[in-house]
Amino acid sequence: MNADLAGAIILGVPMYVVAWALLRKQPRAIFLFAIVLLAVGLGYLSAVGATGDIARRLLPVQFPATSAKPA
């Protein structure tokens, strides 16, 4: 498992649980919209590298450093 995926799981699972707890009595479309917003937010954080930084800071596992390979 790489650091980006671990960070997305660390952030995504609690956010999903909170969305479910707060929106379970709302219409299904509102809950699905919240899930789509969650996916977009996690995608953005992953694109800028924040999910990898979060995983490296919170987990005691040493993830391999990602380096840009020259073309």
Secondary structure, 3 states (H helix, E strand, C coil): CCHHHHHHHHHHHHHHHHHHHHHCCCCHHHHHHHHHHHHHHHHHHHHHCHHHHHHHHHCCCCCCCCCCCCC
